[in-house]
Amino acid sequence: MKKYLFIIIAFFPLIKINAQGHGPLYGLQTPTLAKGGFDFNAAAMSIATENDQSFMIRYVWSYGITEDVQVNITTPTVINRLSIPTGTRGNSNMPANGDIEASIWYRFFSNAFGVGKRIESTAVLSGSAPTEKNRGQTKVSNSLHAAVSTGYASRTWYAWVGGGYQYYFQKGPDQLGDLPYGSLVVGYRPNLFMGDYPKPDWRIFVESLAEFPGNNSFEGQLTPPSERGKKVMIGPSFLGLYGAWGLSFGALFPAYQDINQNIAKEKYRLSFNISYWL
């Protein structure tokens, strides 16, 4: 454990990274880059069950084709995988099981009103390729993912709600189950942090994910319905800004799990970012 933390802590100060807008860590979000804008994002991610834990670093390269259309390439460095992976995603552009993914975001609605207030909606379409041959006992193939999110932002309050669906193609007689999911995020910026630079600026979020993974197919036969259990995860995240720098971190914990008693329950998910705005 200490070895992995040392690798992560030593690695992050050497790179420039940029969080996607001022959005959440886990939930679907809406911000897109400005036209011609380029972004490099990295995140340390971990998922822990009762008897196992994963560690991964995520890299995301993003480019703004227009102010409403953004393309992304996501690649992982997997340090340790779960022996029985959970069906989940990191967020809009971070698959959580070691997939390489290309995606396009289209902000199809945006309405700015009042002072510093806006409502916007963004659609996501992506395709991914796995970096391992098997996920658990099931052979894993490419997948398609689509999602839509809507968000509200002001100088004080933030909210995002969205839903997505990931579909894995068949690999021989095997096929991973699909993944319908939804997310809800509420954020707050205390009055204490309303000042301009060089005063630090912090935002607090409460994030939630609801996941309903389908059954895997192994050697042509569906696995037991409860092997990939339904989950509702909830937890806090924090985003701190100071000049061109940003720090974001957070955790999710299970509020509900419908899982077979022979399958290890999930304990928590962690994510950590250090950011620099280019």
C-alpha positions in Angstrom: 0.0 0.0 0.0 2.8 2.5 1.0 4.6 1.6 -2.2 1.6 2.5 -4.4 1.0 5.8 -2.5 4.7 6.8 -2.9 4.5 6.2 -6.7 1.3 8.3 -7.0 2.6 11.2 -4.8 6.0 11.2 -6.6 4.4 11.2 -10.0 1.8 13.9 -9.8 4.1 17.0 -9.2 6.0 16.2 -12.4 3.0 16.7 -14.8 0.6 19.5 -15.7 -3.0 18.4 -15.5 -6.3 20.2 -15.7 -9.6 19.1 -14.3 -12.6 19.3 -16.6 -14.1 22.7 -15.7 -15.2 23.1 -12.1 -17.1 19.8 -12.1 -17.4 16.7 -10.0 -15.1 13.7 -9.8 -17.5 10.8 -10.2 -20.8 12.1 -11.6 -21.6 13.1 -15.2 -20.8 16.7 -16.0 -21.4 19.3 -18.7 -18.4 21.7 -19.2 -16.5 21.6 -22.6 -13.3 23.3 -23.6 -13.1 26.5 -25.5 -12.4 26.3 -29.3 -8.8 25.3 -29.8 -8.3 24.6 -26.1 -6.1 21.7 -25.1 -6.3 19.8 -21.8 -4.3 17.1 -20.1 -5.9 15.5 -17.1 -4.6 12.8 -14.7 -6.3 11.1 -11.8 -5.3 8.5 -9.2 -8.2 6.1 -8.7 -8.9 3.2 -6.4 -11.8 0.8 -5.7 -11.8 -1.4 -2.5 -13.9 -4.4 -1.7 -13.9 -6.5 1.5 -10.9 -8.5 0.3 -9.3 -6.7 -2.6 -8.3 -3.3 -3.9 -7.5 -1.7 -7.2 -5.0 1.1 -8.0 -4.9 3.0 -11.3 -3.7 6.3 -12.8 -5.8 7.8 -15.5 -4.6 10.2 -18.3 -7.1 12.1 -20.5 -6.1 14.2 -23.5 -8.8 16.6 -24.6 -9.2 19.1 -27.4 -11.9 21.7 -28.1 -13.0 21.6 -31.7 -15.5 24.3 -31.0 -16.7 25.8 -27.7 -19.4 23.1 -27.7 -17.6 20.1 -29.1 -14.8 18.3 -27.4 -12.9 15.1 -28.2 -11.0 13.0 -25.6 -8.6 10.1 -25.5 -8.3 8.2 -22.2 -5.5 5.8 -21.3 -4.7 4.0 -18.0 -1.7 2.9 -16.0 -3.0 -0.1 -14.0 -1.1 -0.9 -10.9 -3.4 -3.5 -9.4 -6.7 -4.9 -10.7 -9.6 -6.3 -8.8 -9.8 -10.1 -9.1 -13.6 -9.8 -9.5 -14.1 -6.4 -11.1 -17.1 -4.3 -10.3 -19.2 -2.9 -13.2 -18.6 0.9 -13.1 -17.2 4.0 -14.7 -15.0 6.7 -13.2 -17.1 9.5 -14.7 -17.9 10.9 -18.1 -14.5 10.1 -19.6 -12.8 7.8 -17.1 -13.6 4.0 -17.5 -12.7 2.5 -14.1 -11.5 -1.0 -15.3 -8.5 -0.2 -17.4 -10.1 0.5 -20.8 -8.6 2.8 -23.4 -11.4 5.1 -24.6 -12.0 7.7 -27.3 -15.0 10.0 -26.7 -16.8 13.1 -28.1 -18.8 15.5 -26.0 -21.4 17.8 -27.5 -22.9 20.6 -25.4 -26.2 20.9 -27.3 -27.8 23.4 -24.9 -26.5 26.4 -23.0 -28.4 29.3 -21.5 -26.5 31.9 -19.4 -28.8 34.1 -17.3 -28.4 36.4 -14.4 -25.0 37.1 -13.0 -22.7 34.1 -13.3 -25.6 31.7 -13.8 -26.1 29.1 -16.5 -27.9 25.9 -17.4 -26.4 23.5 -20.0 -26.7 20.0 -21.3 -24.0 17.8 -22.8 -24.2 14.4 -24.7 -21.3 11.9 -24.6 -20.5 9.2 -27.1 -17.5 6.9 -26.7 -15.9 3.7 -27.7 -13.4 1.7 -25.6 -10.9 -1.2 -25.9 -9.9 -3.3 -22.9 -6.3 -3.7 -21.8 -6.8 -7.2 -20.5 -8.1 -10.4 -22.1 -10.4 -11.4 -19.2 -12.4 -9.5 -16.6 -12.8 -12.0 -13.8 -13.5 -15.3 -15.6 -15.3 -13.6 -18.6 -13.5 -12.7 -21.8 -13.8 -8.9 -22.4 -14.3 -7.1 -25.7 -14.7 -3.6 -27.0 -17.6 -1.4 -25.8 -19.8 1.5 -26.7 -20.9 4.1 -24.1 -23.5 7.0 -24.4 -24.6 9.4 -21.7 -26.5 12.7 -21.3 -26.1 15.2 -18.4 -27.7 18.5 -17.5 -26.2 21.0 -15.1 -26.8 24.3 -13.3 -24.0 26.5 -12.1 -23.9 29.9 -10.3 -21.3 31.6 -8.1 -22.7 29.7 -5.1 -24.6 26.6 -6.1 -24.0 23.8 -8.6 -26.0 20.7 -9.7 -25.6 18.0 -12.3 -28.0 15.1 -13.1 -27.4 12.5 -15.9 -27.6 9.0 -17.0 -25.6 6.7 -19.3 -25.4 3.2 -20.8 -22.4 1.1 -21.6 -22.6 -2.0 -23.9 -19.9 -4.6 -24.3 -19.6 -6.7 -27.5 -19.4 -10.5 -27.4 -16.0 -12.1 -27.3 -16.3 -15.7 -28.4 -18.9 -17.4 -26.2 -18.5 -14.7 -23.5 -20.0 -11.2 -23.0 -19.8 -8.7 -20.2 -23.1 -7.4 -19.0 -24.3 -3.9 -20.0 -24.1 -1.0 -17.5 -27.0 1.4 -17.2 -26.3 4.1 -14.5 -27.3 7.5 -13.3 -25.6 10.2 -11.3 -26.6 13.2 -9.2 -24.3 15.9 -7.9 -24.9 19.0 -5.7 -22.2 21.5 -5.0 -21.8 24.5 -2.8 -19.2 27.4 -2.8 -19.1 29.0 0.7 -19.2 32.8 0.8 -15.8 32.7 2.5 -14.3 31.7 -0.9 -16.0 34.4 -3.1 -12.9 36.6 -3.2 -10.6 37.0 -6.2 -7.1 35.6 -6.6 -4.8 35.4 -4.6 -7.5 34.3 -2.2 -8.0 30.4 -2.4 -11.3 29.1 -3.7 -13.0 25.9 -2.5 -16.1 24.1 -3.6 -17.8 21.2 -1.8 -19.8 18.5 -3.6 -22.0 15.6 -2.6 -22.0 13.0 -5.4 -24.0 9.9 -5.9 -24.0 7.1 -8.5 -26.7 4.4 -9.1 -25.5 1.4 -11.1 -27.5 -1.5 -12.5 -25.0 -3.8 -14.3 -26.5 -6.7 -16.3 -25.4 -10.3 -16.1 -22.3 -11.6 -17.7 -22.5 -14.4 -20.2 -19.8 -17.1 -19.6 -19.3 -19.9 -22.2 -22.8 -19.0 -23.6 -24.5 -19.2 -20.2 -25.7 -16.2 -18.1 -24.1 -15.9 -14.7 -26.4 -15.8 -11.6 -28.5 -12.6 -11.6 -27.0 -11.4 -8.3 -23.3 -11.8 -9.2 -23.1 -8.3 -10.6 -25.1 -6.5 -7.9 -27.0 -3.2 -8.1 -25.3 -0.4 -6.1 -26.0 3.2 -4.9 -22.8 5.0 -4.0 -22.7 8.4 -2.3 -19.9 10.6 -0.8 -18.2 14.0 -0.7 -15.6 15.6 -3.0 -13.7 18.8 -2.8 -12.3 21.2 -5.4 -9.7 23.8 -4.4 -8.4 26.5 -6.8 -5.5 28.9 -6.3 -4.4 30.8 -9.3 -3.6 28.4 -12.1 -3.5 25.4 -9.7 -6.3 23.1 -8.6 -6.6 20.2 -6.1 -9.6 17.9 -6.2 -10.2 14.7 -4.2 -13.1 12.7 -2.9 -14.6 9.3 -1.9 -17.8 7.3 -2.5 -19.3 4.8 0.0 -22.0 2.3 -0.6 -25.5 3.4 0.6 -27.1 0.3 -1.0 -25.8 -3.0 -2.4 -27.8 -5.9 -3.7 -25.0 -8.5 -4.1 -24.8 -12.3 -3.6 -23.4 -13.1 -0.2 -20.6 -15.0 -1.9 -19.4 -11.9 -3.7 -17.2 -9.4 -1.8 -19.1 -6.1 -1.1 -17.6 -2.8 -2.2 -16.2 -0.7 0.7 -15.2 2.6 -1.0 -13.9 4.4 -4.1 -11.2 7.1 -4.0 -10.1 9.6 -6.6 -7.4 12.3 -6.4 -6.3 15.1 -8.8 -3.7 17.8 -8.8 -4.3 20.3 -11.6 -2.6 23.1 -13.5 -4.5 25.2 -16.0 -2.5 25.8 -19.2 
